[in-house]
Amino acid sequence: MPVSGGGLLAGIGSYLWKQADRPRLIGVQAATAPFMYSLFYKDTQDDLPDLPSLADGLTGEVEHDSVTIPMAKQLVDEIVLVSEDEIARGIAFAWSVYGEKLEGAGAVGLAAILSKKVEERPALVVVSGGNVQPEVHAEIIQRFAGETWN
């Protein structure tokens, strides 16, 4: 599931935590802005880059006193990072296979599945947001034209 400041992640995690047969919850973040990832694994987000990303809706630091930080550590099993190319591939896959136009932030979960950074099956992938510039979307679709999606 897409991770930025952790609000959606914490909300879904809170719900899943109460389930008798709780599934694993895996967050996905762009490698160019790994703030929650770093907080999750290293307890800090200091001195991290905040580089441009196709997943621009997931960039930026997490508020230092955010309640989502301890919630993520309690409720989330893992956070993985995906590259810009993997995000682009997720966008292209959604369009080519399902006819869905996704923004980068909405495609990070697909990126993690396609890159095999998440291999658990069955898997439910949260995809949200279609706010992508038409020329960016067209360039990504063109780049992956002819791709065989297995």
Biotite code that builds the C-alpha atoms (Angstrom):
import biotite.structure as struc

atoms = struc.array([
    struc.Atom([0.000, 0.000, 0.000], chain_id="A", res_id=1, res_name="MET", atom_name="CA", element="C"),
    struc.Atom([1.247, 3.530, -0.735], chain_id="A", res_id=2, res_name="PRO", atom_name="CA", element="C"),
    struc.Atom([3.102, 5.230, 2.125], chain_id="A", res_id=3, res_name="VAL", atom_name="CA", element="C"),
    struc.Atom([3.691, 8.909, 2.672], chain_id="A", res_id=4, res_name="SER", atom_name="CA", element="C"),
    struc.Atom([3.039, 10.289, 6.138], chain_id="A", res_id=5, res_name="GLY", atom_name="CA", element="C"),
    struc.Atom([1.433, 7.032, 7.185], chain_id="A", res_id=6, res_name="GLY", atom_name="CA", element="C"),
    struc.Atom([-2.201, 8.088, 7.693], chain_id="A", res_id=7, res_name="GLY", atom_name="CA", element="C"),
    struc.Atom([-3.808, 5.607, 5.304], chain_id="A", res_id=8, res_name="LEU", atom_name="CA", element="C"),
    struc.Atom([-1.309, 2.954, 6.334], chain_id="A", res_id=9, res_name="LEU", atom_name="CA", element="C"),
    struc.Atom([-2.089, 3.432, 10.044], chain_id="A", res_id=10, res_name="ALA", atom_name="CA", element="C"),
    struc.Atom([-5.833, 3.463, 9.423], chain_id="A", res_id=11, res_name="GLY", atom_name="CA", element="C"),
    struc.Atom([-5.845, 0.230, 7.467], chain_id="A", res_id=12, res_name="ILE", atom_name="CA", element="C"),
    struc.Atom([-3.327, -1.264, 9.897], chain_id="A", res_id=13, res_name="GLY", atom_name="CA", element="C"),
    struc.Atom([-5.620, -0.428, 12.847], chain_id="A", res_id=14, res_name="SER", atom_name="CA", element="C"),
    struc.Atom([-8.487, -2.231, 11.166], chain_id="A", res_id=15, res_name="TYR", atom_name="CA", element="C"),
    struc.Atom([-6.422, -5.267, 10.173], chain_id="A", res_id=16, res_name="LEU", atom_name="CA", element="C"),
    struc.Atom([-4.832, -5.532, 13.631], chain_id="A", res_id=17, res_name="TRP", atom_name="CA", element="C"),
    struc.Atom([-8.206, -6.546, 15.071], chain_id="A", res_id=18, res_name="LYS", atom_name="CA", element="C"),
    struc.Atom([-8.739, -9.382, 12.603], chain_id="A", res_id=19, res_name="GLN", atom_name="CA", element="C"),
    struc.Atom([-8.387, -12.927, 13.876], chain_id="A", res_id=20, res_name="ALA", atom_name="CA", element="C"),
    struc.Atom([-6.543, -14.014, 10.724], chain_id="A", res_id=21, res_name="ASP", atom_name="CA", element="C"),
    struc.Atom([-4.566, -10.808, 10.205], chain_id="A", res_id=22, res_name="ARG", atom_name="CA", element="C"),
    struc.Atom([-2.848, -10.540, 6.825], chain_id="A", res_id=23, res_name="PRO", atom_name="CA", element="C"),
    struc.Atom([0.619, -9.040, 6.497], chain_id="A", res_id=24, res_name="ARG", atom_name="CA", element="C"),
    struc.Atom([0.593, -5.311, 5.857], chain_id="A", res_id=25, res_name="LEU", atom_name="CA", element="C"),
    struc.Atom([3.339, -4.034, 3.580], chain_id="A", res_id=26, res_name="ILE", atom_name="CA", element="C"),
    struc.Atom([3.857, -0.375, 2.814], chain_id="A", res_id=27, res_name="GLY", atom_name="CA", element="C"),
    struc.Atom([5.495, 0.818, -0.390], chain_id="A", res_id=28, res_name="VAL", atom_name="CA", element="C"),
    struc.Atom([7.403, 4.056, -0.811], chain_id="A", res_id=29, res_name="GLN", atom_name="CA", element="C"),
    struc.Atom([9.408, 5.692, -3.585], chain_id="A", res_id=30, res_name="ALA", atom_name="CA", element="C"),
    struc.Atom([13.148, 5.196, -3.114], chain_id="A", res_id=31, res_name="ALA", atom_name="CA", element="C"),
    struc.Atom([13.683, 8.872, -3.947], chain_id="A", res_id=32, res_name="THR", atom_name="CA", element="C"),
    struc.Atom([11.853, 9.966, -0.762], chain_id="A", res_id=33, res_name="ALA", atom_name="CA", element="C"),
    struc.Atom([12.203, 7.155, 1.807], chain_id="A", res_id=34, res_name="PRO", atom_name="CA", element="C"),
    struc.Atom([11.096, 9.066, 4.910], chain_id="A", res_id=35, res_name="PHE", atom_name="CA", element="C"),
    struc.Atom([8.676, 6.614, 6.562], chain_id="A", res_id=36, res_name="MET", atom_name="CA", element="C"),
    struc.Atom([10.890, 3.722, 5.441], chain_id="A", res_id=37, res_name="TYR", atom_name="CA", element="C"),
    struc.Atom([13.830, 5.263, 7.294], chain_id="A", res_id=38, res_name="SER", atom_name="CA", element="C"),
    struc.Atom([11.718, 6.001, 10.381], chain_id="A", res_id=39, res_name="LEU", atom_name="CA", element="C"),
    struc.Atom([10.435, 2.416, 10.345], chain_id="A", res_id=40, res_name="PHE", atom_name="CA", element="C"),
    struc.Atom([13.863, 0.796, 10.106], chain_id="A", res_id=41, res_name="TYR", atom_name="CA", element="C"),
    struc.Atom([16.291, 3.399, 11.501], chain_id="A", res_id=42, res_name="LYS", atom_name="CA", element="C"),
    struc.Atom([14.173, 5.663, 13.766], chain_id="A", res_id=43, res_name="ASP", atom_name="CA", element="C"),
    struc.Atom([15.295, 8.754, 11.849], chain_id="A", res_id=44, res_name="THR", atom_name="CA", element="C"),
    struc.Atom([14.558, 10.670, 8.705], chain_id="A", res_id=45, res_name="GLN", atom_name="CA", element="C"),
    struc.Atom([17.413, 13.130, 9.077], chain_id="A", res_id=46, res_name="ASP", atom_name="CA", element="C"),
    struc.Atom([19.699, 13.816, 6.121], chain_id="A", res_id=47, res_name="ASP", atom_name="CA", element="C"),
    struc.Atom([17.542, 11.964, 3.582], chain_id="A", res_id=48, res_name="LEU", atom_name="CA", element="C"),
    struc.Atom([17.139, 13.172, 0.026], chain_id="A", res_id=49, res_name="PRO", atom_name="CA", element="C"),
    struc.Atom([13.745, 14.395, -1.131], chain_id="A", res_id=50, res_name="ASP", atom_name="CA", element="C"),
    struc.Atom([14.198, 13.979, -4.849], chain_id="A", res_id=51, res_name="LEU", atom_name="CA", element="C"),
    struc.Atom([11.563, 14.390, -7.554], chain_id="A", res_id=52, res_name="PRO", atom_name="CA", element="C"),
    struc.Atom([9.422, 11.323, -8.088], chain_id="A", res_id=53, res_name="SER", atom_name="CA", element="C"),
    struc.Atom([6.643, 10.019, -10.292], chain_id="A", res_id=54, res_name="LEU", atom_name="CA", element="C"),
    struc.Atom([5.054, 9.278, -6.909], chain_id="A", res_id=55, res_name="ALA", atom_name="CA", element="C"),
    struc.Atom([5.090, 12.968, -5.947], chain_id="A", res_id=56, res_name="ASP", atom_name="CA", element="C"),
    struc.Atom([2.049, 12.472, -3.711], chain_id="A", res_id=57, res_name="GLY", atom_name="CA", element="C"),
    struc.Atom([4.230, 10.343, -1.402], chain_id="A", res_id=58, res_name="LEU", atom_name="CA", element="C"),
    struc.Atom([7.212, 12.671, -1.020], chain_id="A", res_id=59, res_name="THR", atom_name="CA", element="C"),
    struc.Atom([8.186, 14.890, 1.885], chain_id="A", res_id=60, res_name="GLY", atom_name="CA", element="C"),
    struc.Atom([9.162, 14.389, 5.492], chain_id="A", res_id=61, res_name="GLU", atom_name="CA", element="C"),
    struc.Atom([6.813, 12.936, 8.087], chain_id="A", res_id=62, res_name="VAL", atom_name="CA", element="C"),
    struc.Atom([5.932, 15.382, 10.863], chain_id="A", res_id=63, res_name="GLU", atom_name="CA", element="C"),
    struc.Atom([8.378, 14.669, 13.678], chain_id="A", res_id=64, res_name="HIS", atom_name="CA", element="C"),
    struc.Atom([5.685, 14.183, 16.332], chain_id="A", res_id=65, res_name="ASP", atom_name="CA", element="C"),
    struc.Atom([3.211, 12.384, 14.075], chain_id="A", res_id=66, res_name="SER", atom_name="CA", element="C"),
    struc.Atom([1.110, 9.695, 15.731], chain_id="A", res_id=67, res_name="VAL", atom_name="CA", element="C"),
    struc.Atom([1.521, 7.626, 12.561], chain_id="A", res_id=68, res_name="THR", atom_name="CA", element="C"),
    struc.Atom([5.175, 6.856, 13.312], chain_id="A", res_id=69, res_name="ILE", atom_name="CA", element="C"),
    struc.Atom([4.581, 4.642, 16.378], chain_id="A", res_id=70, res_name="PRO", atom_name="CA", element="C"),
    struc.Atom([1.425, 3.264, 14.769], chain_id="A", res_id=71, res_name="MET", atom_name="CA", element="C"),
    struc.Atom([3.366, 2.171, 11.685], chain_id="A", res_id=72, res_name="ALA", atom_name="CA", element="C"),
    struc.Atom([5.982, 0.479, 13.847], chain_id="A", res_id=73, res_name="LYS", atom_name="CA", element="C"),
    struc.Atom([3.273, -1.446, 15.690], chain_id="A", res_id=74, res_name="GLN", atom_name="CA", element="C"),
    struc.Atom([0.880, -2.265, 12.849], chain_id="A", res_id=75, res_name="LEU", atom_name="CA", element="C"),
    struc.Atom([3.020, -2.663, 9.725], chain_id="A", res_id=76, res_name="VAL", atom_name="CA", element="C"),
    struc.Atom([5.031, -5.769, 8.905], chain_id="A", res_id=77, res_name="ASP", atom_name="CA", element="C"),
    struc.Atom([7.361, -4.295, 6.310], chain_id="A", res_id=78, res_name="GLU", atom_name="CA", element="C"),
    struc.Atom([7.991, -1.259, 4.124], chain_id="A", res_id=79, res_name="ILE", atom_name="CA", element="C"),
    struc.Atom([9.667, -1.668, 0.747], chain_id="A", res_id=80, res_name="VAL", atom_name="CA", element="C"),
    struc.Atom([11.122, 0.866, -1.652], chain_id="A", res_id=81, res_name="LEU", atom_name="CA", element="C"),
    struc.Atom([10.528, 1.015, -5.399], chain_id="A", res_id=82, res_name="VAL", atom_name="CA", element="C"),
    struc.Atom([12.547, 2.826, -8.046], chain_id="A", res_id=83, res_name="SER", atom_name="CA", element="C"),
    struc.Atom([11.276, 5.376, -10.521], chain_id="A", res_id=84, res_name="GLU", atom_name="CA", element="C"),
    struc.Atom([11.496, 2.821, -13.331], chain_id="A", res_id=85, res_name="ASP", atom_name="CA", element="C"),
    struc.Atom([9.465, 0.336, -11.269], chain_id="A", res_id=86, res_name="GLU", atom_name="CA", element="C"),
    struc.Atom([6.823, 3.002, -10.599], chain_id="A", res_id=87, res_name="ILE", atom_name="CA", element="C"),
    struc.Atom([6.652, 3.807, -14.320], chain_id="A", res_id=88, res_name="ALA", atom_name="CA", element="C"),
    struc.Atom([6.234, 0.106, -15.034], chain_id="A", res_id=89, res_name="ARG", atom_name="CA", element="C"),
    struc.Atom([3.330, -0.023, -12.558], chain_id="A", res_id=90, res_name="GLY", atom_name="CA", element="C"),
    struc.Atom([1.654, 2.901, -14.321], chain_id="A", res_id=91, res_name="ILE", atom_name="CA", element="C"),
    struc.Atom([2.111, 1.226, -17.713], chain_id="A", res_id=92, res_name="ALA", atom_name="CA", element="C"),
    struc.Atom([0.823, -2.117, -16.400], chain_id="A", res_id=93, res_name="PHE", atom_name="CA", element="C"),
    struc.Atom([-2.357, -0.549, -14.988], chain_id="A", res_id=94, res_name="ALA", atom_name="CA", element="C"),
    struc.Atom([-3.062, 1.132, -18.311], chain_id="A", res_id=95, res_name="TRP", atom_name="CA", element="C"),
    struc.Atom([-2.100, -1.769, -20.586], chain_id="A", res_id=96, res_name="SER", atom_name="CA", element="C"),
    struc.Atom([-3.844, -4.529, -18.663], chain_id="A", res_id=97, res_name="VAL", atom_name="CA", element="C"),
    struc.Atom([-6.779, -2.762, -16.963], chain_id="A", res_id=98, res_name="TYR", atom_name="CA", element="C"),
    struc.Atom([-7.216, 0.523, -18.846], chain_id="A", res_id=99, res_name="GLY", atom_name="CA", element="C"),
    struc.Atom([-6.712, 2.407, -15.582], chain_id="A", res_id=100, res_name="GLU", atom_name="CA", element="C"),
    struc.Atom([-4.836, 5.703, -15.550], chain_id="A", res_id=101, res_name="LYS", atom_name="CA", element="C"),
    struc.Atom([-2.841, 5.879, -12.317], chain_id="A", res_id=102, res_name="LEU", atom_name="CA", element="C"),
    struc.Atom([-0.564, 8.528, -10.927], chain_id="A", res_id=103, res_name="GLU", atom_name="CA", element="C"),
    struc.Atom([2.788, 7.392, -9.590], chain_id="A", res_id=104, res_name="GLY", atom_name="CA", element="C"),
    struc.Atom([1.637, 7.366, -5.960], chain_id="A", res_id=105, res_name="ALA", atom_name="CA", element="C"),
    struc.Atom([-1.233, 5.085, -6.898], chain_id="A", res_id=106, res_name="GLY", atom_name="CA", element="C"),
    struc.Atom([1.034, 2.705, -8.796], chain_id="A", res_id=107, res_name="ALA", atom_name="CA", element="C"),
    struc.Atom([3.678, 1.974, -6.139], chain_id="A", res_id=108, res_name="VAL", atom_name="CA", element="C"),
    struc.Atom([1.872, -1.152, -4.913], chain_id="A", res_id=109, res_name="GLY", atom_name="CA", element="C"),
    struc.Atom([1.755, -2.556, -8.438], chain_id="A", res_id=110, res_name="LEU", atom_name="CA", element="C"),
    struc.Atom([5.416, -1.615, -8.807], chain_id="A", res_id=111, res_name="ALA", atom_name="CA", element="C"),
    struc.Atom([6.262, -3.692, -5.729], chain_id="A", res_id=112, res_name="ALA", atom_name="CA", element="C"),
    struc.Atom([4.332, -6.691, -7.079], chain_id="A", res_id=113, res_name="ILE", atom_name="CA", element="C"),
    struc.Atom([5.783, -6.462, -10.595], chain_id="A", res_id=114, res_name="LEU", atom_name="CA", element="C"),
    struc.Atom([9.335, -6.102, -9.285], chain_id="A", res_id=115, res_name="SER", atom_name="CA", element="C"),
    struc.Atom([8.787, -9.076, -6.937], chain_id="A", res_id=116, res_name="LYS", atom_name="CA", element="C"),
    struc.Atom([9.590, -6.977, -3.873], chain_id="A", res_id=117, res_name="LYS", atom_name="CA", element="C"),
    struc.Atom([6.275, -8.266, -2.583], chain_id="A", res_id=118, res_name="VAL", atom_name="CA", element="C"),
    struc.Atom([5.708, -11.922, -3.414], chain_id="A", res_id=119, res_name="GLU", atom_name="CA", element="C"),
    struc.Atom([2.984, -12.960, -0.949], chain_id="A", res_id=120, res_name="GLU", atom_name="CA", element="C"),
    struc.Atom([-0.124, -14.336, -2.631], chain_id="A", res_id=121, res_name="ARG", atom_name="CA", element="C"),
    struc.Atom([-2.911, -13.712, -2.605], chain_id="A", res_id=122, res_name="PRO", atom_name="CA", element="C"),
    struc.Atom([-2.241, -9.995, -2.380], chain_id="A", res_id=123, res_name="ALA", atom_name="CA", element="C"),
    struc.Atom([-4.545, -7.022, -2.194], chain_id="A", res_id=124, res_name="LEU", atom_name="CA", element="C"),
    struc.Atom([-2.981, -3.911, -3.678], chain_id="A", res_id=125, res_name="VAL", atom_name="CA", element="C"),
    struc.Atom([-4.276, -0.447, -2.831], chain_id="A", res_id=126, res_name="VAL", atom_name="CA", element="C"),
    struc.Atom([-4.256, 1.756, -5.928], chain_id="A", res_id=127, res_name="VAL", atom_name="CA", element="C"),
    struc.Atom([-5.483, 5.313, -5.656], chain_id="A", res_id=128, res_name="SER", atom_name="CA", element="C"),
    struc.Atom([-5.165, 8.468, -7.669], chain_id="A", res_id=129, res_name="GLY", atom_name="CA", element="C"),
    struc.Atom([-5.213, 9.211, -11.361], chain_id="A", res_id=130, res_name="GLY", atom_name="CA", element="C"),
    struc.Atom([-3.792, 12.726, -11.273], chain_id="A", res_id=131, res_name="ASN", atom_name="CA", element="C"),
    struc.Atom([-0.961, 12.327, -13.742], chain_id="A", res_id=132, res_name="VAL", atom_name="CA", element="C"),
    struc.Atom([0.010, 14.830, -16.400], chain_id="A", res_id=133, res_name="GLN", atom_name="CA", element="C"),
    struc.Atom([-1.190, 13.529, -19.784], chain_id="A", res_id=134, res_name="PRO", atom_name="CA", element="C"),
    struc.Atom([2.224, 13.983, -21.432], chain_id="A", res_id=135, res_name="GLU", atom_name="CA", element="C"),
    struc.Atom([3.977, 12.113, -18.603], chain_id="A", res_id=136, res_name="VAL", atom_name="CA", element="C"),
    struc.Atom([1.453, 9.279, -18.833], chain_id="A", res_id=137, res_name="HIS", atom_name="CA", element="C"),
    struc.Atom([1.801, 9.107, -22.631], chain_id="A", res_id=138, res_name="ALA", atom_name="CA", element="C"),
    struc.Atom([5.616, 8.969, -22.401], chain_id="A", res_id=139, res_name="GLU", atom_name="CA", element="C"),
    struc.Atom([5.448, 6.130, -19.873], chain_id="A", res_id=140, res_name="ILE", atom_name="CA", element="C"),
    struc.Atom([2.952, 4.166, -21.962], chain_id="A", res_id=141, res_name="ILE", atom_name="CA", element="C"),
    struc.Atom([5.136, 4.632, -25.048], chain_id="A", res_id=142, res_name="GLN", atom_name="CA", element="C"),
    struc.Atom([8.256, 3.519, -23.155], chain_id="A", res_id=143, res_name="ARG", atom_name="CA", element="C"),
    struc.Atom([6.623, 0.224, -22.186], chain_id="A", res_id=144, res_name="PHE", atom_name="CA", element="C"),
    struc.Atom([4.755, -0.376, -25.462], chain_id="A", res_id=145, res_name="ALA", atom_name="CA", element="C"),
    struc.Atom([5.041, -4.011, -26.468], chain_id="A", res_id=146, res_name="GLY", atom_name="CA", element="C"),
    struc.Atom([5.797, -5.192, -22.930], chain_id="A", res_id=147, res_name="GLU", atom_name="CA", element="C"),
    struc.Atom([4.523, -8.666, -22.186], chain_id="A", res_id=148, res_name="THR", atom_name="CA", element="C"),
    struc.Atom([2.816, -8.620, -18.800], chain_id="A", res_id=149, res_name="TRP", atom_name="CA", element="C"),
    struc.Atom([2.996, -11.971, -17.049], chain_id="A", res_id=150, res_name="ASN", atom_name="CA", element="C"),
])
